[in-house]
Amino acid sequence: MKAAALVALVAGLVLVSTGASAEARSVQDTTAAPSGYLAHETVIALATAVPALPAPGSAAELADRTASARLTALEDTDRWLLATRHAELRPALALTHFDCALGFRIEAAEAPRLVSILTRVLNDANEAAELAKARAMRARPVGDDPERRSCQVVTAAQRATPSHPSGSASVGAAYGEVMAALVPDRSNEIREIGRQIAISRMVCGMHYPSDIADGAALGGAVAQAIMATPAFGADAAAARAEIAVARTAARTSPACAAERSALAIALP
């Protein structure tokens, strides 16, 4: 099922708030796992709609491997360093990924409702990806090649975890869609950062291109489902007020020049 079909599926789902699944908790800090916006049944439906991974030996799998191998040329470049930064997806820290797209900096301590929204988005997007991954095992690029470097520290156990669809791409895309809805006059720039967070996972050697494409499509569908819930609507009003205060303060990030330089590097 393609991205458009995932979005179409959202319209037919009954959306209510519920707790996080065990699958989602398995990759997060379990001490105080927050609930998401979506009912578990909704998340299951979204996960089930994710396309199957490329068949072993297929042309699609060969294209994935070839494209992934080319990306090793970016190791230790500015784009590699940005990918290292993008690996951090905890909401209060991931918020900084959008500073340059917004044109102003939002301090997490001054935007608790926005951080709460992103925390719940993380829960739903990650849970959906983990449920989809459970259908079939696909090794990561760093799993297929134990000598391949990653832009982050990965253990042998982490190298052996499944790659399809990308949970980080799902979360990054969902963050981008939700942030774009909250700051619509910067929506194009914000969505582009969500896309770049997903691309960074390929640069890191953690996912193949189809893992990223399917994960990002899933994240977009999760975000659309979340934004249709009454709970999100109430939270969004408070978050927009926090964002307006941050915009008035007009603080900017010193990292924007480095980000522009990194994103100017073409993918091989």
C-alpha positions in Angstrom: 0.0 0.0 0.0 1.4 3.4 -1.0 1.5 6.6 0.9 -1.8 7.9 -0.5 -3.5 4.7 0.6 -2.1 5.1 4.1 -3.6 8.6 4.2 -6.9 7.4 2.9 -7.0 4.7 5.6 -6.8 7.4 8.3 -10.1 8.9 7.2 -11.9 5.6 8.0 -10.4 5.0 11.5 -12.1 5.7 14.8 -9.6 7.8 16.7 -9.4 7.9 20.5 -6.7 8.3 23.1 -5.0 5.3 24.7 -1.9 4.1 26.4 1.4 3.0 24.7 1.9 -0.5 23.5 4.5 -2.9 24.8 6.1 -2.8 21.4 6.6 1.0 21.6 7.8 0.8 25.2 10.5 -1.7 24.2 12.5 1.0 22.4 11.9 3.8 24.9 12.5 4.6 28.5 9.9 2.4 30.2 9.9 4.2 33.5 7.3 6.8 32.6 6.1 5.9 29.1 3.5 8.6 28.1 0.3 7.7 26.3 -0.2 8.6 22.7 -3.2 10.2 21.0 -4.4 7.1 19.1 -6.2 4.0 20.1 -4.1 0.8 19.9 -6.5 -0.5 17.2 -5.9 2.6 15.1 -2.2 2.1 15.4 -2.5 -1.5 14.4 -4.5 -0.6 11.3 -1.9 2.0 10.3 0.9 -0.5 10.8 -0.9 -3.2 8.8 -1.1 -0.8 5.8 2.6 -0.4 5.5 3.9 -2.1 2.3 5.8 -5.4 2.6 9.6 -5.1 2.5 11.4 -5.8 -0.8 11.7 -9.5 -1.6 15.2 -10.9 -1.2 17.0 -10.9 -4.5 14.5 -8.6 -6.1 15.4 -5.5 -8.2 14.0 -3.3 -5.4 16.3 -4.9 -2.9 19.3 -4.6 -5.2 18.5 -0.9 -5.7 18.3 -0.4 -2.0 21.7 -2.0 -1.4 23.3 -0.1 -4.2 22.0 3.3 -3.0 22.9 2.5 0.6 26.5 1.6 -0.4 26.9 4.9 -2.2 26.1 6.8 1.0 29.3 5.6 2.7 31.0 8.4 0.7 29.4 10.9 3.2 31.1 9.5 6.2 32.7 12.2 8.3 31.3 15.0 6.1 29.1 17.8 7.4 26.1 15.8 6.3 27.3 12.9 8.4 27.6 15.2 11.4 24.0 16.5 10.8 22.8 12.9 10.7 24.5 12.3 14.1 22.5 15.2 15.5 19.3 14.0 13.8 19.6 10.6 15.6 18.4 12.4 18.8 14.6 12.2 18.7 13.6 12.8 22.3 11.0 15.6 22.0 12.6 18.3 24.2 15.9 17.9 22.3 14.5 17.1 18.8 12.6 20.4 18.9 15.9 22.1 18.1 16.0 20.3 14.7 13.3 22.7 13.6 14.9 26.0 14.8 16.3 27.0 11.5 13.1 26.0 9.5 11.0 28.1 11.9 13.4 31.0 11.8 13.3 31.3 15.6 14.2 29.1 18.5 11.7 27.5 20.9 13.1 26.6 24.3 11.6 23.3 25.5 11.4 24.6 29.1 9.1 27.4 27.9 6.9 25.2 25.7 5.7 22.3 27.9 2.5 21.7 25.9 4.4 21.6 22.6 6.9 19.1 24.2 3.9 17.1 25.5 2.4 17.0 22.0 5.7 15.7 20.4 6.0 13.1 23.2 2.6 11.7 22.3 3.4 11.9 18.6 6.6 10.0 19.2 4.7 7.3 21.1 2.2 6.7 18.3 4.6 6.9 15.4 7.2 4.7 17.0 4.5 2.1 18.1 3.1 1.9 14.6 6.6 1.3 13.1 7.5 -1.3 15.7 4.3 -3.2 15.0 5.0 -3.1 11.3 8.6 -4.3 11.9 7.2 -7.3 13.8 5.7 -8.7 10.6 9.1 -9.6 9.0 12.7 -9.3 9.7 15.0 -7.2 7.5 18.5 -6.5 8.6 19.9 -3.0 8.7 22.8 -1.9 6.5 25.0 -2.0 9.6 23.7 -5.5 10.3 24.3 -6.8 6.8 27.8 -5.4 7.0 29.2 -5.6 10.6 32.2 -3.5 9.4 30.0 -0.6 8.3 30.2 2.5 10.4 27.2 4.3 11.8 27.1 7.9 12.7 26.0 6.9 16.2 27.3 4.3 18.7 25.5 1.0 18.1 25.9 -2.2 19.9 26.0 -5.7 18.3 22.4 -6.2 19.6 21.3 -2.9 18.0 22.9 -3.8 14.7 20.7 -7.0 14.7 17.4 -5.1 15.2 14.9 -4.9 12.2 15.2 -2.2 9.6 11.8 -2.0 7.9 10.0 0.4 8.2 12.2 3.0 9.8 10.9 4.1 13.1 13.0 7.2 13.1 11.7 8.2 9.7 8.2 7.6 11.0 8.8 9.8 14.0 10.7 12.5 12.0 7.9 12.7 9.4 5.2 12.8 12.1 7.1 15.6 13.9 7.3 17.5 10.6 3.6 17.2 9.8 2.5 18.2 13.3 4.9 21.1 13.6 3.9 22.3 10.1 0.3 22.3 11.2 1.2 24.4 14.3 3.2 26.9 12.3 1.6 26.9 8.8 3.4 29.9 7.4 6.6 27.8 7.7 5.1 24.5 6.7 7.3 23.8 3.7 10.5 24.4 5.5 9.3 22.4 8.5 8.3 19.4 6.4 11.6 19.5 4.7 13.4 19.0 8.0 11.1 16.1 8.8 12.2 14.6 5.5 15.9 15.3 6.2 15.6 13.5 9.6 14.5 10.5 7.7 17.3 10.8 5.1 19.8 11.0 7.9 19.0 7.5 8.9 20.2 6.3 5.5 23.3 8.4 5.8 23.9 6.8 9.2 23.8 3.3 7.7 20.8 2.4 9.9 18.2 2.0 7.1 17.8 1.3 3.4 15.9 3.7 1.2 12.7 1.7 1.1 12.7 1.5 4.9 12.9 5.3 4.9 10.2 5.8 2.3 7.7 3.4 4.0 8.6 4.8 7.5 8.0 8.4 6.4 4.7 7.5 4.7 3.6 5.8 7.9 4.6 8.8 10.0 2.6 11.1 7.8 -0.4 8.9 8.1 0.0 8.7 11.9 0.2 12.5 12.1 -3.0 13.0 10.1 -4.8 10.6 12.4 -3.5 12.4 15.4 -4.5 15.8 14.2 -8.1 14.5 13.7 -8.4 13.8 17.4 -10.2 16.2 19.8 -7.3 15.8 22.3 -4.8 17.1 19.8 -7.1 20.1 18.9 -7.1 21.2 22.6 -3.4 20.7 23.0 -2.6 22.5 19.7 -4.3 25.7 20.9 -2.1 25.9 23.9 1.0 25.0 21.9 0.3 27.7 19.4 0.3 30.2 22.2 3.7 29.0 23.4 5.0 29.2 19.9 3.8 32.8 19.5 5.7 33.8 22.6 8.9 32.2 21.3 8.4 33.9 17.9 8.1 37.3 19.6 11.3 36.6 21.6 13.0 36.2 18.2 15.9 34.0 19.4 17.8 32.3 16.7 20.1 29.3 16.5 23.8 29.6 15.8 23.7 26.2 14.2 21.8 27.4 11.1 24.8 28.2 9.0 26.2 24.7 9.7 22.8 23.1 8.9 22.6 25.0 5.5 26.1 23.8 4.6 25.3 20.2 5.5 22.0 20.2 3.6 23.8 21.7 0.5 25.8 18.5 0.1 24.2 16.3 -2.6 23.5 12.7 -1.8 25.8 10.4 -3.9 
